[in-house]
Amino acid sequence: MYSMHTIDVEHNRVIHKLPTMTRMKKCKTCLKENKKHSERLWELHQEVRPCLLCNKNSGKHSVKLWDMHQTVLALGSHGEKLRPIMVGFGPRTIARVHKTNADPPYNIELIPIHMHCTACRNVMSTKEVDEADVLDGLCLKCFCEQTDQEYTWHSVPWWAVNGGKYAGDKK
């Protein structure tokens, strides 16, 4: 009974305390208990920060993927400002703003920042960037070569798309 009460001698009163319960906190992102997270992953999942490289929230990243994306941004920025761009109908991505010695408005050049394969140094596609932690920073071609899998850049020929019915110029 004394563990649930505290006596305040100065004011002559008894303060009632409820027994402390150890409450399990659930992650907002993956709905797992807080004890199943590392401290860094817990912080990453609790605060929602956008990734400038892939335009997804920090909760959609593993710690390894978040570190890979942030490293690419730090190395690719060369200390210059970053700005979002969209080339054609492609995905929104990030570019560094490089200033040249031309007259304005031609003195600004936007140079896109890409993630490169750690083996062949080719630029990776958006799907490869999203799965970079699983592929260990490799493009699909290098990953297939290292794991002795067959690599094809397409799974279905273009004429077999849509059930083999090519719309072309036929009406």
Residue pairs with C-beta under 8 A, 6 or more apart in sequence:
3 19
4 16
4 17
4 18
4 19
5 14
5 15
5 16
5 17
6 14
6 15
6 17
7 13
7 14
7 15
8 14
8 15
24 33
24 34
24 35
25 33
25 34
26 32
26 33
26 34
27 33
27 34
27 37
27 42
27 45
27 46
28 45
28 46
28 59
29 45
29 59
29 60
30 45
30 59
34 42
37 45
38 63
40 63
41 62
41 63
44 58
44 59
44 61
44 63
44 66
45 58
45 59
47 58
48 57
48 58
48 59
49 57
49 58
50 56
50 57
50 58
51 57
51 58
51 60
51 61
51 66
51 69
51 70
52 69
52 73
52 82
52 84
52 94
53 69
53 72
53 73
53 93
53 94
53 113
53 115
53 129
54 69
54 126
54 129
54 130
55 91
55 92
55 93
56 130
58 66
61 69
62 133
64 133
65 132
65 133
68 115
68 132
68 133
68 137
69 115
69 129
69 132
72 113
72 114
72 115
73 82
73 94
73 113
76 96
76 113
76 114
77 96
77 113
78 96
80 96
80 97
80 98
80 99
81 96
81 97
82 94
82 95
82 96
82 97
82 113
83 94
83 95
83 96
83 97
83 110
84 92
84 93
84 94
84 95
85 92
85 93
85 94
85 95
85 110
85 112
86 92
86 93
87 93
87 112
91 126
93 112
93 113
94 112
94 113
95 110
95 111
95 112
95 113
96 110
96 111
96 113
97 108
97 109
97 110
98 108
98 109
98 110
98 111
99 107
99 108
99 109
100 106
100 107
100 108
100 109
101 107
114 123
114 124
115 123
115 124
115 128
115 129
115 132
116 122
116 123
116 124
117 123
117 124
117 128
117 137
117 138
117 139
117 142
118 136
118 137
118 138
119 138
119 139
119 142
119 146
120 139
120 141
120 142
122 139
124 132
124 139
125 139
128 135
128 139
128 140
135 143
136 143
138 146
140 151
141 151
141 153
143 149
144 150
144 151
145 151
159 166
